[in-house]
C-alpha cells in the first residue's frame, strides 16, 4: 500500500483502490489514434500524484493497486478481492470514504456486486464508496480520467448532508448510484452514467456537492462475499431469430448452475430456445429472464408467466447484472439452507 499522505491518525483519509481500465491506459499514438490503447498500464499512485495539488489539504489519500487490467477481463476472484478490500476499508475508522478506479466495460457489474455485498454496510456507517473510470486513455490530449478521479475523491470526502453513505459512481461531472450504472454507448465520455435507469443524482458542482438528495435504497441485508473459487457457474444466453437449443443442452451437461436469458423486447424468448430452457429448469438449473434492449423492466407476467416455467424475471436488471445477482442468490441460498434462490433473488 503506497501512501500519498501518511497521517493515518485522522479519519479524513480516502482510500483509492486501482483496478486498471482505460483511466490507467496508454495509447501508442495518442494524438491521432487515442482509442487504440492498452488498458491498465499506469499505477494508481502515478495518477494520484498528478492531481495531488488539487486535493484540499485536510484530505489525505492512501492508494492500493489491487489489479491493473482491461475490465473486459474482470473475474470472480477479482470481485472477491475487491469486495473484501472495500468491506475492510469501510470497517476501518481511519477512512472517510473509498474511491475505485475501474474499466468502464464491466463497471456496471462491479457496481451491482458492491451494492449487494457492501451497500447496507456503507449506508449504516455513513461512508461513500465511489467507482470512477474514463473513456480515453491517460495520455490522450483530452483525457477525462484525472477529472473523473478528482470528482470521485471530492464526492467520497463530501459531507452527507445531500446524499447518504452508499455505493456511487462518478463520471463526466455526474454522480449516480453504482447499481444504476449502464454503459450504453461505445465512446461517449459519460457512457456508463448518461442513461442510468433511475437518472443521475446530480451534477458535481464547484463546491463538490450535488445539492440533490439521493433516493434511499430499500436494502435490508448485505449478501455474503463468495470465496474466489466458490462462485456458482452462471452463463448468459441471448434469444434471437433462429435460436437453437443445443447450447442449453451442452451447458446443462457440463454442470451449469444458472442461466440468464437476454430476451428480446420485454423479455420474450424464441420458442425453440424456451423449450430447452424449460427443460433446464426442470433439471434444477436456475433460469432468470432479462431483456437485451438495455432499458426498461421485464415483468413476470409478460409475455409468459415465469412461474409456469419455474423461471424468474430480472425486472430492471440488465443481463450482466442479473448474472451477478443470480450468482450471489445461489450462493446465499446454499449457505442459509433456509431459503431458496428464488426468494433471495426476488429481494434483489
Helices and strands as residue ranges (DSSP letters): E 2-3, E 13-20, G 22-24, E 26-27, E 37-38, H 44-51, G 52-54, E 60-69, G 71-73, H 76-90, E 95-101, H 107-125, E 128-132, H 145-157, E 166-171, E 174-177, G 178-180, E 202-203, E 234-238, H 246-254, E 258-263, H 271-282, E 286-291, H 306-309, E 312-313, H 319-336, H 341-347
